[in-house]
């Protein structure tokens, strides 16, 4: 038996076989299913012969219908929230409802499943530390303002981008993410699933003629100065290590040259190893 409360249920992002047994069980046991588009959700539910009361719950009515939904939950009903595809709330409606449930001590339970975010990152080949941003601003000024902040984050970054706007965003990526690599994931888990891999500086904007919603992953920032000046850093480290500890040398050079402590530490260890073997 499932206890009353709100269940955040992940649904397939394309291939219906990706739905979990647990997702099906909670949907079958729900009193009400909240969904973005009842027509799209019906296709999924009909495929698994699930007949439940559906309530349209999307970004245009989530504030207006919030009290009604909370009252259902206070009555002890089981409600499931699903999005059109994937894990709800991530760049989809639901956050306002979850906050209100927490405020009212109403049980909120995640039912994990398919996610285009983790699917794209898992095959990107990029660092597994990543920031999920979601949809970017639509105006150039706002976009450039956000990218200016994001460019200094040393993690992979994941965006959702409408395919018909991809060149608009790539144009700014070339400015703010120069030197990085990029993965564009299209139709994940579907028949025409495709992954495009590029170096941002070399991508030609006119090459892409895509449809739908894309998941885009940008690799972490590469500090070129660390590699360009490695000989100079090595020389400095040798000098400072005669007077200071490895920790102090790493801190000193990092502040002075504004480069990664990790790279300086590697150089210091190499120097110490060479001294030991000489």
Secondary structure by P-SEA (a helix, b strand, c coil): cccbbbbbccccccccccccaaaaaaaaaccbbbbccaaaaaaaaaaaccccbbbbbcccccccaaaaaaaaaaabbbbbbbccccccccccccaaaaaaaaaaccbbbbbccccaaaaaaaaccccccccccccccccaaaaaaaaaaacccccbbbbbbcccaaaaaaaaaaaccccbbbbbbccccccbbbbbbbccccccccccccccbbbbbbccccaaaaaaaaaaaaaaaaaaaacccaaaaaaaaaaaccccaaaaaaaaaaaaaaaaac
